[in-house]
């Protein structure tokens, strides 16, 4: 059972100045936090990709490369690479380079992403949303599996007996996970391809995802893949403090981010009742003291049989000292109870 921490690089909004927190300060805080993760024995760090004013990181691979130079053991993953609007050759090159810098610690989580800003930014049409992802995943997996690549599709120029350099450490192969939000077709594709699965569970009740994860297991085996190599992760909003006042206060960080995103999606304002409901044993928020969060992760192991849990820990941009304490508790108190 691996334990990881994920981040998007959320930037707090200052109502007084009308500006977001400085992205440079945030990125330097993230690097300080990843260094601590490594020191307290966290297995994985996953860095998200966004192209918006309220997030600091648009190039996870650059932040991960910086993290590689100040860490020794922690795996470094994108969380996620928005593959539909990325170039598969460049994705492989960047992460193979990261893999060499980190001595074999790079991973890629590929997904469609929950925001669409990157599509017009990079000149892609949302009309091709599904086909872009399917084509680019096919090409990325081919690049990852063999040195000389010949490939053709509809939305990208073909490749004819071309090789992508540098090659990653493990015979050129990087771990590539499929990140999904709950769409059965995405889960089926991951299972048929034999890809490790990351399920984002950020609302409702996790038990609602049980049938989906069982479907993945069934189709993975049905497609002839080795059960011993099956990997399943969940990625959920997480925050840890043994001080109840800090947990209660974190509601304001969480609400600010949920309301900011929700404003463009027609969501109702986030309430304290939702927060407390999400924090109970059946809810999707892993927010509380170390014992509460450890118990909940162990409950996820029990109902899903997961091999990895990733706590998404910077929603609403908590203060750096509060984040550092949350990471410390995650590594020193939660990890022993889960492992």
QUILINNOR-V928565 format. One record per residue. N is the residue number from 0. RES is the residue in three letters. PSI is psi in radians with two decimals (NA if undefined). OMEGA is omega in whole degrees, 0 to 359 (* if undefined). BURIAL is # if it has 24 or more other C-alpha atoms within 12 Angstrom, else .. Layout:
N/RES/PSI/OMEGA/BURIAL ; N/RES/PSI/OMEGA/BURIAL
This chain:
0/UNK/2.03/179/# ; 1/UNK/2.56/177/# ; 2/UNK/2.30/181/# ; 3/UNK/2.92/175/# ; 4/UNK/2.32/178/# ; 5/UNK/2.70/178/# ; 6/UNK/2.69/172/# ; 7/UNK/-0.18/184/# ; 8/UNK/0.71/179/# ; 9/UNK/2.46/178/# ; 10/UNK/2.14/178/# ; 11/UNK/2.55/179/# ; 12/UNK/2.19/180/# ; 13/UNK/1.93/182/. ; 14/UNK/-0.48/182/. ; 15/UNK/-0.82/183/. ; 16/UNK/-0.32/184/. ; 17/UNK/0.42/181/. ; 18/UNK/2.72/173/. ; 19/UNK/2.75/176/# ; 20/UNK/2.60/180/# ; 21/UNK/2.20/184/. ; 22/UNK/-0.59/179/# ; 23/UNK/-0.74/177/. ; 24/UNK/-0.78/181/. ; 25/UNK/-0.78/181/# ; 26/UNK/-0.70/178/# ; 27/UNK/-0.61/174/. ; 28/UNK/-0.73/179/# ; 29/UNK/-0.77/181/# ; 30/UNK/-0.69/175/# ; 31/UNK/-0.69/180/# ; 32/UNK/-0.69/178/# ; 33/UNK/-0.66/177/# ; 34/UNK/-0.75/177/# ; 35/UNK/-0.70/178/# ; 36/UNK/-0.79/180/# ; 37/UNK/-0.73/182/# ; 38/UNK/-0.57/181/. ; 39/UNK/0.12/170/# ; 40/UNK/0.36/174/# ; 41/UNK/2.44/187/# ; 42/UNK/-0.63/189/# ; 43/UNK/2.48/168/# ; 44/UNK/2.25/180/# ; 45/UNK/2.20/184/# ; 46/UNK/2.17/183/# ; 47/UNK/2.94/180/# ; 48/UNK/2.15/175/# ; 49/UNK/2.77/183/# ; 50/UNK/1.01/186/# ; 51/UNK/2.80/181/. ; 52/UNK/-0.43/185/. ; 53/UNK/0.18/175/# ; 54/UNK/2.51/187/# ; 55/UNK/-0.32/193/# ; 56/UNK/2.01/173/# ; 57/UNK/-0.28/181/# ; 58/UNK/1.43/182/# ; 59/UNK/-0.63/184/# ; 60/UNK/-0.54/179/# ; 61/UNK/-0.75/176/# ; 62/UNK/-0.71/180/# ; 63/UNK/-0.65/178/# ; 64/UNK/-0.70/176/# ; 65/UNK/-0.70/179/# ; 66/UNK/-0.59/181/# ; 67/UNK/-0.58/184/# ; 68/UNK/-0.23/182/# ; 69/UNK/0.19/178/# ; 70/UNK/2.90/183/# ; 71/UNK/-0.63/190/# ; 72/UNK/-0.51/188/# ; 73/UNK/2.38/175/# ; 74/UNK/2.55/187/# ; 75/UNK/1.97/187/# ; 76/UNK/2.69/167/# ; 77/UNK/2.59/184/# ; 78/UNK/1.10/16/# ; 79/UNK/2.94/163/# ; 80/UNK/2.10/180/# ; 81/UNK/1.55/192/# ; 82/UNK/-0.54/182/# ; 83/UNK/-0.59/182/# ; 84/UNK/0.35/178/# ; 85/UNK/2.86/175/# ; 86/UNK/2.00/185/# ; 87/UNK/-0.65/179/# ; 88/UNK/-0.82/180/# ; 89/UNK/-0.66/177/. ; 90/UNK/-0.83/180/# ; 91/UNK/-0.81/181/# ; 92/UNK/-0.80/182/# ; 93/UNK/-0.79/184/# ; 94/UNK/-0.47/172/# ; 95/UNK/-0.68/176/# ; 96/UNK/-0.79/176/# ; 97/UNK/-0.68/180/# ; 98/UNK/-0.70/179/# ; 99/UNK/-0.69/177/# ; 100/UNK/-0.73/186/# ; 101/UNK/0.05/181/# ; 102/UNK/0.85/171/# ; 103/UNK/0.48/183/# ; 104/UNK/0.14/185/# ; 105/UNK/2.51/174/# ; 106/UNK/2.74/176/# ; 107/UNK/2.23/167/# ; 108/UNK/2.06/179/# ; 109/UNK/2.48/178/# ; 110/UNK/3.08/177/# ; 111/UNK/-0.35/182/# ; 112/UNK/2.74/182/# ; 113/UNK/0.02/176/# ; 114/UNK/2.72/187/# ; 115/UNK/0.12/185/# ; 116/UNK/-0.55/185/. ; 117/UNK/-0.38/184/# ; 118/UNK/-1.01/176/# ; 119/UNK/-0.53/181/. ; 120/UNK/-0.70/181/. ; 121/UNK/0.14/173/. ; 122/UNK/0.47/178/. ; 123/UNK/2.63/180/# ; 124/UNK/2.35/176/. ; 125/UNK/-0.26/175/. ; 126/UNK/-0.38/181/. ; 127/UNK/0.30/188/. ; 128/UNK/-0.91/184/# ; 129/UNK/-0.82/185/. ; 130/UNK/-0.61/177/. ; 131/UNK/-0.84/182/# ; 132/UNK/-0.83/184/# ; 133/UNK/-0.78/180/# ; 134/UNK/-0.80/185/# ; 135/UNK/-0.57/175/# ; 136/UNK/-0.75/178/# ; 137/UNK/-0.77/181/# ; 138/UNK/-0.77/180/# ; 139/UNK/-0.74/180/# ; 140/UNK/-0.60/178/# ; 141/UNK/-0.76/177/# ; 142/UNK/-0.68/183/# ; 143/UNK/-0.46/188/# ; 144/UNK/-0.35/182/. ; 145/UNK/2.66/184/# ; 146/UNK/-0.81/181/# ; 147/UNK/2.14/187/. ; 148/UNK/2.25/168/. ; 149/UNK/2.23/187/. ; 150/UNK/2.59/173/# ; 151/UNK/2.57/178/. ; 152/UNK/-2.96/183/. ; 153/UNK/-0.52/192/. ; 154/UNK/0.02/178/. ; 155/UNK/2.63/178/# ; 156/UNK/2.55/181/. ; 157/UNK/2.81/172/. ; 158/UNK/2.39/181/. ; 159/UNK/1.81/177/. ; 160/UNK/0.88/180/. ; 161/UNK/2.66/181/. ; 162/UNK/2.43/182/. ; 163/UNK/2.22/181/# ; 164/UNK/2.72/355/# ; 165/UNK/2.91/177/# ; 166/UNK/2.51/178/# ; 167/UNK/2.93/190/# ; 168/UNK/-0.77/186/# ; 169/UNK/1.30/183/. ; 170/UNK/0.59/178/. ; 171/UNK/-0.02/187/# ; 172/UNK/2.26/174/# ; 173/UNK/2.54/171/# ; 174/UNK/2.12/179/# ; 175/UNK/1.99/180/# ; 176/UNK/2.60/174/# ; 177/UNK/2.07/179/# ; 178/UNK/2.25/184/# ; 179/UNK/2.76/178/# ; 180/UNK/0.04/178/# ; 181/UNK/0.14/179/# ; 182/UNK/2.11/182/. ; 183/UNK/-0.66/182/. ; 184/UNK/-0.65/178/. ; 185/UNK/-0.71/179/# ; 186/UNK/-0.75/179/# ; 187/UNK/-0.78/179/# ; 188/UNK/-0.79/180/# ; 189/UNK/-0.74/181/# ; 190/UNK/-0.80/182/# ; 191/UNK/-0.59/179/# ; 192/UNK/-0.16/181/# ; 193/UNK/0.46/181/# ; 194/UNK/2.50/170/# ; 195/UNK/2.59/187/# ; 196/UNK/2.33/171/# ; 197/UNK/2.12/179/# ; 198/UNK/2.14/176/# ; 199/UNK/2.03/177/# ; 200/UNK/1.72/187/# ; 201/UNK/0.15/179/# ; 202/UNK/2.93/179/# ; 203/UNK/-2.51/180/. ; 204/UNK/2.24/180/. ; 205/UNK/-0.60/182/# ; 206/UNK/-0.42/179/. ; 207/UNK/-0.31/181/. ; 208/UNK/-0.01/185/# ; 209/UNK/-0.78/180/# ; 210/UNK/-0.64/180/. ; 211/UNK/-0.77/180/# ; 212/UNK/-0.64/175/# ; 213/UNK/-0.62/176/# ; 214/UNK/-0.74/177/# ; 215/UNK/-0.84/181/# ; 216/UNK/-0.78/181/# ; 217/UNK/-0.83/183/. ; 218/UNK/-0.54/176/# ; 219/UNK/-0.85/180/# ; 220/UNK/-0.68/180/. ; 221/UNK/-0.53/180/. ; 222/UNK/0.03/174/. ; 223/UNK/0.26/180/. ; 224/UNK/2.70/184/. ; 225/UNK/2.13/181/. ; 226/UNK/-0.58/181/. ; 227/UNK/-0.36/181/. ; 228/UNK/0.01/181/. ; 229/UNK/2.27/178/# ; 230/UNK/2.28/181/# ; 231/UNK/2.26/179/# ; 232/UNK/2.69/166/# ; 233/UNK/2.64/185/# ; 234/UNK/1.96/186/# ; 235/UNK/2.68/180/# ; 236/UNK/2.28/190/# ; 237/UNK/2.51/173/# ; 238/UNK/2.36/187/# ; 239/UNK/2.27/171/# ; 240/UNK/2.40/176/# ; 241/UNK/0.07/176/# ; 242/UNK/1.96/183/. ; 243/UNK/-0.55/177/. ; 244/UNK/-0.64/178/. ; 245/UNK/-0.74/178/# ; 246/UNK/-0.79/179/# ; 247/UNK/-0.72/181/# ; 248/UNK/-0.49/181/. ; 249/UNK/-0.38/177/# ; 250/UNK/-0.68/184/# ; 251/UNK/-0.66/174/. ; 252/UNK/-0.82/185/# ; 253/UNK/-0.79/180/# ; 254/UNK/-0.72/182/# ; 255/UNK/-0.72/180/# ; 256/UNK/-0.76/179/# ; 257/UNK/-0.71/180/# ; 258/UNK/-0.61/179/. ; 259/UNK/-0.79/178/# ; 260/UNK/-0.74/183/# ; 261/UNK/-0.47/181/. ; 262/UNK/-0.58/181/. ; 263/UNK/-0.07/183/. ; 264/UNK/0.10/177/. ; 265/UNK/0.35/179/. ; 266/UNK/2.63/172/. ; 267/UNK/2.71/178/. ; 268/UNK/2.42/182/. ; 269/UNK/2.39/185/# ; 270/UNK/2.80/176/. ; 271/UNK/-0.55/178/. ; 272/UNK/-0.70/177/. ; 273/UNK/-0.73/180/. ; 274/UNK/-0.88/181/# ; 275/UNK/-0.62/177/. ; 276/UNK/-0.71/178/. ; 277/UNK/-0.48/182/# ; 278/UNK/-0.30/181/# ; 279/UNK/3.02/189/# ; 280/UNK/-0.60/184/# ; 281/UNK/-0.13/184/# ; 282/UNK/3.02/187/# ; 283/UNK/0.03/179/# ; 284/UNK/2.16/179/# ; 285/UNK/1.14/186/# ; 286/UNK/2.11/180/# ; 287/UNK/-2.81/178/# ; 288/UNK/2.98/187/# ; 289/UNK/-0.72/181/# ; 290/UNK/-0.72/180/# ; 291/UNK/-0.78/182/# ; 292/UNK/-0.71/178/# ; 293/UNK/-0.76/179/# ; 294/UNK/-0.68/182/# ; 295/UNK/-0.67/176/# ; 296/UNK/-0.72/178/# ; 297/UNK/-0.57/175/# ; 298/UNK/-0.67/177/# ; 299/UNK/-0.70/176/# ; 300/UNK/-0.74/184/# ; 301/UNK/-0.79/186/. ; 302/UNK/-0.45/184/. ; 303/UNK/-0.43/187/# ; 304/UNK/0.62/182/. ; 305/UNK/2.69/177/# ; 306/UNK/-0.14/181/# ; 307/UNK/2.42/172/# ; 308/UNK/2.28/177/# ; 309/UNK/2.06/178/# ; 310/UNK/2.03/179/# ; 311/UNK/1.93/201/# ; 312/UNK/0.10/181/# ; 313/UNK/0.45/181/# ; 314/UNK/2.19/179/# ; 315/UNK/0.12/175/# ; 316/UNK/1.13/174/# ; 317/UNK/2.74/179/# ; 318/UNK/2.61/185/# ; 319/UNK/-0.73/181/# ; 320/UNK/-0.58/178/. ; 321/UNK/-0.71/176/# ; 322/UNK/-0.77/181/# ; 323/UNK/-0.72/179/# ; 324/UNK/-0.69/178/# ; 325/UNK/-0.76/178/# ; 326/UNK/-0.76/179/# ; 327/UNK/-0.79/179/# ; 328/UNK/-0.67/181/# ; 329/UNK/-0.74/181/# ; 330/UNK/-0.68/189/# ; 331/UNK/-0.42/182/# ; 332/UNK/-0.70/182/# ; 333/UNK/-0.84/184/# ; 334/UNK/-0.80/179/# ; 335/UNK/-0.59/180/. ; 336/UNK/-0.54/181/. ; 337/UNK/-0.69/184/# ; 338/UNK/NA/*/.
